[in-house]
Structures are given as structure tokens and as C-alpha cells.
Amino acid sequence: MTQADGGWSSPPPQPDQPYTGQPEQPYTGQPQPDQQPYGSPYTGAQPDLTQRYAGQPYQNQPGRPGQQYPAYGYAPAPAMPKNDLGVLALVFGILAVVGFGPLAGIPAIILGSKAKAAERAGLANNGSLATAGIVTGWIGIAVVTLIVLFYVLVFLLVAVTESSSY
């Protein structure tokens, strides 16, 4: 480097310590690896974990034992109402109406009556299905009985008219 008068100048002054990449005053929010947080010196001894501090939020209160957390897993399932009888009564009642008559109508009436009793006892909550099963059971029995009586009367009428023609 040259000066205005053409002579050489000395190099710029060097810092006292070389730059290490770390600032002289570290950020106070993060402790350095060789420091303990909050400025306490490391003594190498284990802290006493049984000692209670006055401001500790999870400290047991006198006369009140520590709370235990509930066990992991599922809660027991609530008792389901026994609605099978009402559903079966309705199924048999529909079968009775479709054409099985007394073969399905009688079980529909019996199961519907038992389902109504279970509803009164508080064990079921489908009394309407039980009532529908009883009603369709009776309708199925009545329809099939009327159809059978109709065929019997037709058969007798045909038999009487055939016998009189001879």
C-alpha cells in the first residue's frame, strides 16, 4: 500500500486475540456446554430428587395422596339391550304374512310376547318391533288360514258338484 506521498505504510493493527467464531458474551438464554444453566457451577454430584421445593407444581398436598392415572386400555362396553327377540318376532311375522302362516306366525307371537316382557323389565328397548312382530304374526296366521279355508271350500264345492252329476 502506498500513501499519498508515495511511501509504504505499516499493515493495519491486528486484534489481541484471534477470532474463534464465538462471541465474547454468549446469548444468555442458552447455556454453553461448559456451563450449567442459571449460572450454578457443576459439582458432579447427583441432585437430591426427594427434596421438595415450595414452588414445585406437582407436590403432594398434606392429607391428599398422589393421584394415580387410570390404566391404559378400553373402558368396558356398556351393556347392550337384548333386542334379538323383537327383531326375530318381526322376521317371523313377515314370513307368516308372505305365506308360511302358522309355521312362522306362532313363533312370531311367542317371541313378540317375550320381547314385550323384556321391554317392560328394562332389558330391551324395541317394543315397537315386538308389537309389529305380534301383529304380523296374527295377520299371517289369519291370511293363510283364510286361504286354506277358501281352498277347502272350493274343493268341497267341486266334489259336491261332481258327485251330483253322476
SERO-4910 file (N, C-alpha, C, O; in steps of 0.05 Angstrom, whole numbers):
BEGIN
 pado doro    nc1    nc2    nc3   cac1   cac2   cac3    cc1    cc2    cc3    oc1    oc2    oc3
  Met    A     17    -23      0      0      0      0     18     25      0     39     26     12
  Thr    A      8     43    -13     23     68    -15      8     91     -3    -17     91     -4
  Gln    A     23    109      8     10    133     18     10    154     -3     21    151    -25
  Ala    A     -3    176      3     -5    197    -17     23    208    -24     26    218    -46
  Asp    A     42    207     -6     68    217    -12     86    196    -25    109    202    -32
  Gly    A     75    172    -30     89    151    -44    104    132    -27    117    114    -38
  Gly    A    103    134     -1    117    115     17     99     92     25     75     91     21
  Trp    A    113     73     36     98     50     46     89     55     74    102     69     90
  Ser    A     65     43     80     55     45    107     55     18    120     58     -3    107
  Ser    A     53     18    146     52     -7    161     25    -21    158      5     -7    152
  Pro    A     24    -47    161     -2    -61    159    -21    -52    181    -12    -41    201
  Pro    A    -47    -57    177    -66    -48    198    -61    -64    224    -50    -86    223
  Pro    A    -68    -53    247    -63    -67    272    -80    -92    274   -103    -93    266
  Gln    A    -67   -114    285    -80   -140    289    -94   -139    316    -85   -127    335
  Pro    A   -118   -154    318   -131   -156    344   -114   -172    364    -97   -188    356
  Asp    A   -119   -168    390   -103   -181    410   -108   -212    410    -88   -227    413
  Gln    A   -132   -220    405   -138   -249    405   -149   -256    377   -163   -240    365
  Pro    A   -142   -280    368   -153   -288    342   -183   -293    344   -192   -301    366
  Tyr    A   -198   -290    323   -227   -295    323   -232   -325    324   -222   -340    307
  Thr    A   -248   -334    343   -254   -362    347   -281   -370    336   -288   -394    336
  Gly    A   -297   -351    327   -323   -358    316   -345   -355    337   -369   -358    330
  Gln    A   -338   -350    362   -358   -347    383   -357   -319    394   -335   -308    397
  Pro    A   -380   -307    399   -379   -280    410   -368   -281    439   -369   -302    452
  Glu    A   -357   -258    448   -346   -257    475   -368   -261    496   -363   -275    516
  Gln    A   -392   -250    492   -414   -253    511   -435   -271    497   -449   -262    479
  Pro    A   -437   -296    506   -456   -313    493   -485   -305    500   -490   -291    520
  Tyr    A   -503   -313    484   -532   -308    488   -539   -320    515   -534   -344    520
  Thr    A   -552   -305    532   -557   -314    560   -579   -335    561   -582   -348    582
  Gly    A   -595   -338    540   -617   -357    541   -608   -386    537   -623   -404    545
  Gln    A   -584   -391    526   -575   -418    522   -549   -422    537   -530   -407    533
  Pro    A   -548   -442    555   -522   -447    569   -502   -459    550   -509   -475    532
  Gln    A   -477   -452    553   -456   -464    538   -449   -492    548   -456   -498    570
  Pro    A   -437   -508    532   -431   -536    540   -415   -537    566   -418   -556    581
  Asp    A   -398   -518    571   -381   -520    595   -394   -505    619   -382   -504    640
  Gln    A   -419   -495    616   -433   -481    637   -458   -496    644   -470   -509    628
  Gln    A   -466   -493    670   -492   -503    679   -512   -481    675   -505   -458    677
  Pro    A   -537   -488    669   -557   -467    666   -561   -452    692   -556   -463    714
  Tyr    A   -569   -428    690   -574   -410    712   -549   -403    728   -551   -394    751
  Gly    A   -526   -407    716   -502   -399    729   -492   -416    752   -473   -408    765
  Ser    A   -505   -438    758   -496   -454    780   -473   -471    772   -473   -484    750
  Pro    A   -452   -473    788   -429   -489    780   -435   -519    782   -451   -527    799
  Tyr    A   -423   -534    765   -427   -562    765   -409   -575    786   -384   -571    785
  Thr    A   -421   -589    804   -405   -601    825   -400   -631    820   -383   -643    833
  Gly    A   -415   -642    801   -411   -671    795   -429   -689    812   -430   -713    807
  Ala    A   -442   -678    832   -459   -695    850   -487   -696    838   -495   -677    824
  Gln    A   -500   -718    843   -528   -721    834   -546   -703    851   -542   -701    875
  Pro    A   -567   -691    839   -585   -674    855   -603   -692    872   -608   -715    865
  Asp    A   -611   -681    895   -629   -696    913   -657   -694    902   -670   -673    905
  Leu    A   -668   -715    891   -694   -715    879   -716   -717    899   -740   -712    893
  Thr    A   -710   -725    924   -731   -728    944   -737   -701    957   -758   -699    970
  Gln    A   -720   -681    954   -725   -656    966   -747   -641    951   -747   -640    927
  Arg    A   -766   -631    966   -789   -617    954   -784   -587    956   -775   -576    976
  Tyr    A   -790   -573    934   -788   -544    934   -815   -532    938   -836   -544    931
  Ala    A   -816   -509    949   -841   -496    956   -857   -489    931   -882   -490    931
  Gly    A   -844   -482    910   -858   -474    885   -863   -496    866   -871   -491    843
  Gln    A   -857   -521    874   -860   -543    855   -890   -549    850   -905   -553    869
  Pro    A   -898   -549    825   -927   -551    819   -939   -579    824   -963   -581    829
  Tyr    A   -923   -599    824   -934   -626    827   -929   -638    854   -929   -662    858
  Gln    A   -925   -621    873   -920   -630    901   -946   -641    913   -967   -629    909
  Asn    A   -945   -663    927   -968   -674    941   -977   -656    963   -960   -645    978
  Gln    A  -1002   -652    966  -1013   -635    987  -1015   -653   1012  -1019   -677   1010
  Pro    A  -1013   -641   1036  -1016   -657   1061  -1044   -668   1062  -1064   -655   1057
  Gly    A  -1046   -693   1070  -1072   -707   1073  -1084   -716   1046  -1106   -727   1046
  Arg    A  -1070   -711   1025  -1081   -719    998  -1059   -734    984  -1040   -723    975
  Pro    A  -1063   -760    982  -1042   -777    968  -1041   -770    939  -1060   -759    927
  Gly    A  -1018   -776    927  -1015   -770    899  -1035   -785    881  -1042   -808    887
  Gln    A  -1044   -772    861  -1064   -784    844  -1051   -804    825  -1028   -800    816
  Gln    A  -1065   -826    820  -1055   -845    801  -1071   -843    776  -1096   -838    777
  Tyr    A  -1058   -846    754  -1072   -844    728  -1087   -870    723  -1078   -891    732
  Pro    A  -1109   -869    708  -1124   -894    702  -1107   -912    684  -1090   -902    669
  Ala    A  -1112   -937    686  -1097   -957    669  -1104   -953    640  -1125   -944    633
  Tyr    A  -1084   -959    623  -1089   -957    594  -1108   -979    585  -1110  -1000    598
  Gly    A  -1120   -975    563  -1138   -995    551  -1166   -982    546  -1169   -958    548
  Tyr    A  -1184   -999    540  -1211   -990    534  -1229   -993    558  -1225  -1010    575
  Ala    A  -1248   -975    559  -1268   -977    580  -1286  -1001    574  -1290  -1008    551
  Pro    A  -1298  -1013    594  -1316  -1035    588  -1340  -1026    572  -1350  -1003    576
  Ala    A  -1348  -1042    554  -1370  -1035    537  -1396  -1034    553  -1400  -1050    571
  Pro    A  -1413  -1015    547  -1438  -1014    562  -1456  -1038    554  -1454  -1048    532
  Ala    A  -1472  -1045    573  -1490  -1068    569  -1509  -1062    546  -1524  -1042    548
  Met    A  -1509  -1078    526  -1527  -1074    503  -1554  -1086    509  -1555  -1107    521
  Pro    A  -1575  -1072    501  -1601  -1084    506  -1606  -1109    489  -1595  -1111    468
  Lys    A  -1621  -1127    500  -1627  -1152    486  -1650  -1148    467  -1673  -1153    474
  Asn    A  -1644  -1139    443  -1665  -1133    423  -1669  -1156    403  -1684  -1153    384
  Asp    A  -1656  -1178    407  -1658  -1200    388  -1686  -1211    386  -1695  -1218    365
  Leu    A  -1700  -1213    409  -1727  -1224    408  -1746  -1208    392  -1762  -1219    376
  Gly    A  -1745  -1181    394  -1762  -1164    378  -1756  -1166    348  -1775  -1167    332
  Val    A  -1731  -1167    341  -1723  -1170    313  -1733  -1197    302  -1744  -1198    280
  Leu    A  -1728  -1218    317  -1737  -1245    308  -1768  -1246    306  -1778  -1259    288
  Ala    A  -1782  -1233    324  -1811  -1233    323  -1820  -1220    297  -1838  -1230    284
  Leu    A  -1807  -1198    290  -1815  -1184    265  -1808  -1201    240  -1824  -1202    221
  Val    A  -1785  -1214    241  -1777  -1231    218  -1797  -1254    214  -1806  -1259    192
  Phe    A  -1803  -1267    236  -1823  -1289    234  -1851  -1279    226  -1865  -1293    212
  Gly    A  -1858  -1255    236  -1884  -1244    228  -1885  -1238    198  -1905  -1243    185
  Ile    A  -1863  -1227    187  -1862  -1222    158  -1864  -1248    143  -1878  -1250    122
  Leu    A  -1850  -1269    152  -1851  -1295    139  -1880  -1306    140  -1889  -1319    122
  Ala    A  -1893  -1301    162  -1921  -1311    165  -1939  -1297    144  -1956  -1310    133
  Val    A  -1935  -1271    140  -1952  -1257    121  -1945  -1266     92  -1963  -1267     75
  Val    A  -1920  -1271     87  -1911  -1279     60  -1923  -1306     52  -1928  -1310     28
  Gly    A  -1928  -1323     70  -1940  -1348     62  -1935  -1372     80  -1946  -1393     76
  Phe    A  -1919  -1369    101  -1914  -1392    118  -1935  -1394    140  -1935  -1415    154
  Gly    A  -1953  -1375    143  -1976  -1377    161  -1969  -1384    189  -1952  -1372    202
  Pro    A  -1983  -1405    199  -1979  -1413    227  -1951  -1423    233  -1942  -1422    256
  Leu    A  -1937  -1433    213  -1909  -1443    218  -1891  -1420    226  -1872  -1425    242
  Ala    A  -1895  -1397    217  -1879  -1374    225  -1895  -1355    243  -1883  -1340    258
  Gly    A  -1921  -1355    241  -1937  -1336    257  -1937  -1343    286  -1936  -1325    303
  Ile    A  -1938  -1368    293  -1939  -1376    322  -1912  -1369    335  -1913  -1357    357
  Pro    A  -1889  -1375    323  -1864  -1365    336  -1862  -1335    337  -1851  -1324    356
  Ala    A  -1874  -1321    317  -1874  -1291    318  -1889  -1281    342  -1881  -1262    355
  Ile    A  -1912  -1293    347  -1928  -1284    370  -1914  -1290    397  -1914  -1274    415
  Ile    A  -1902  -1314    399  -1888  -1322    424  -1864  -1304    429  -1860  -1293    450
  Leu    A  -1848  -1300    408  -1824  -1284    411  -1831  -1254    416  -1818  -1241    431
  Gly    A  -1852  -1245    403  -1861  -1217    407  -1870  -1213    436  -1865  -1192    448
  Ser    A  -1884  -1233    447  -1893  -1230    475  -1870  -1230    494  -1869  -1214    513
  Lys    A  -1850  -1247    489  -1826  -1247    506  -1810  -1221    503  -1799  -1211    523
  Ala    A  -1809  -1210    479  -1795  -1184    475  -1810  -1161    490  -1796  -1144    500
  Lys    A  -1836  -1162    490  -1851  -1141    504  -1846  -1143    534  -1844  -1123    548
  Ala    A  -1844  -1168    544  -1838  -1172    573  -1810  -1162    579  -1805  -1151    601
  Ala    A  -1791  -1167    561  -1764  -1157    565  -1763  -1127    565  -1747  -1114    580
  Glu    A  -1779  -1114    549  -1780  -1085    548  -1792  -1074    574  -1782  -1054    585
  Arg    A  -1812  -1087    584  -1824  -1078    610  -1804  -1081    633  -1804  -1066    652
  Ala    A  -1787  -1102    631  -1766  -1106    652  -1742  -1088    648  -1725  -1087    666
  Gly    A  -1741  -1073    626  -1719  -1055    622  -1695  -1068    608  -1673  -1056    608
  Leu    A  -1698  -1092    598  -1676  -1106    585  -1674  -1101    555  -1654  -1108    543
  Ala    A  -1695  -1090    544  -1696  -1085    515  -1708  -1057    510  -1721  -1046    528
  Asn    A  -1704  -1047    486  -1715  -1021    480  -1728  -1020    453  -1729  -1000    439
  Asn    A  -1738  -1043    444  -1751  -1045    417  -1779  -1056    419  -1785  -1076    406
  Gly    A  -1795  -1045    436  -1823  -1054    439  -1839  -1051    413  -1858  -1067    409
  Ser    A  -1832  -1032    397  -1847  -1028    372  -1842  -1051    353  -1860  -1060    338
  Leu    A  -1817  -1061    352  -1812  -1085    335  -1827  -1109    345  -1837  -1125    329
  Ala    A  -1828  -1112    372  -1842  -1135    383  -1872  -1133    376  -1885  -1153    369
  Thr    A  -1883  -1109    379  -1912  -1105    372  -1916  -1111    342  -1936  -1124    335
  Ala    A  -1899  -1101    325  -1902  -1107    296  -1899  -1137    291  -1913  -1147    273
  Gly    A  -1882  -1151    305  -1879  -1180    302  -1905  -1194    310  -1913  -1213    297
  Ile    A  -1916  -1186    332  -1941  -1199    341  -1964  -1194    321  -1978  -1212    314
  Val    A  -1966  -1169    312  -1988  -1162    293  -1984  -1177    267  -2004  -1189    257
  Thr    A  -1960  -1176    256  -1956  -1190    230  -1958  -1220    234  -1967  -1234    215
  Gly    A  -1951  -1231    257  -1956  -1259    262  -1985  -1267    261  -1993  -1286    248
  Trp    A  -2002  -1250    275  -2031  -1256    274  -2042  -1252    246  -2059  -1267    238
  Ile    A  -2033  -1231    232  -2043  -1227    205  -2035  -1250    187  -2052  -1259    171
  Gly    A  -2010  -1259    189  -2001  -1281    173  -2017  -1307    179  -2024  -1321    160
  Ile    A  -2023  -1312    204  -2039  -1335    211  -2067  -1332    199  -2078  -1351    188
  Ala    A  -2079  -1309    202  -2106  -1304    192  -2107  -1307    162  -2126  -1320    152
  Val    A  -2088  -1295    148  -2089  -1296    118  -2086  -1324    108  -2101  -1333     91
  Val    A  -2066  -1338    119  -2061  -1366    110  -2085  -1384    118  -2092  -1402    102
  Thr    A  -2097  -1379    141  -2120  -1395    149  -2143  -1390    130  -2157  -1409    123
  Leu    A  -2148  -1365    123  -2170  -1358    105  -2164  -1370     77  -2183  -1380     64
  Ile    A  -2140  -1370     68  -2133  -1382     42  -2138  -1412     42  -2149  -1423     23
  Val    A  -2129  -1424     64  -2133  -1454     66  -2163  -1460     67  -2172  -1478     54
  Leu    A  -2178  -1444     83  -2207  -1449     84  -2220  -1445     56  -2238  -1459     48
  Phe    A  -2211  -1424     41  -2222  -1420     15  -2217  -1444     -3  -2235  -1453    -17
  Tyr    A  -2192  -1455     -3  -2186  -1478    -20  -2202  -1503    -11  -2210  -1519    -28
  Val    A  -2206  -1506     15  -2221  -1529     24  -2250  -1526     15  -2262  -1546      6
  Leu    A  -2262  -1502     17  -2290  -1498      8  -2292  -1502    -22  -2311  -1514    -32
  Val    A  -2273  -1492    -38  -2273  -1496    -67  -2271  -1526    -73  -2286  -1536    -90
  Phe    A  -2254  -1540    -59  -2251  -1569    -64  -2277  -1583    -57  -2286  -1601    -72
  Leu    A  -2290  -1576    -35  -2315  -1589    -27  -2337  -1582    -47  -2353  -1599    -54
  Leu    A  -2338  -1557    -56  -2358  -1549    -76  -2354  -1564   -102  -2374  -1573   -114
  Val    A  -2329  -1567   -111  -2324  -1582   -135  -2331  -1611   -131  -2342  -1624   -149
  Ala    A  -2325  -1622   -108  -2331  -1651   -102  -2361  -1655   -102  -2371  -1675   -112
  Val    A  -2376  -1637    -90  -2405  -1640    -89  -2417  -1637   -117  -2436  -1652   -124
  Thr    A  -2408  -1619   -133  -2419  -1616   -159  -2412  -1639   -177  -2427  -1646   -195
  Glu    A  -2389  -1651   -174  -2381  -1674   -189  -2397  -1699   -182  -2404  -1715   -199
  Ser    A  -2402  -1701   -156  -2416  -1725   -147  -2446  -1723   -155  -2458  -1744   -160
  Ser    A  -2457  -1700   -157  -2485  -1698   -165  -2489  -1701   -195  -2511  -1707   -204
  Ser    A  -2468  -1697   -211  -2471  -1701   -239  -2473  -1730   -247  -2481  -1736   -270
  Tyr    A  -2466  -1749   -231  -2467  -1777   -238  -2495  -1786   -235  -2500  -1809   -240
***
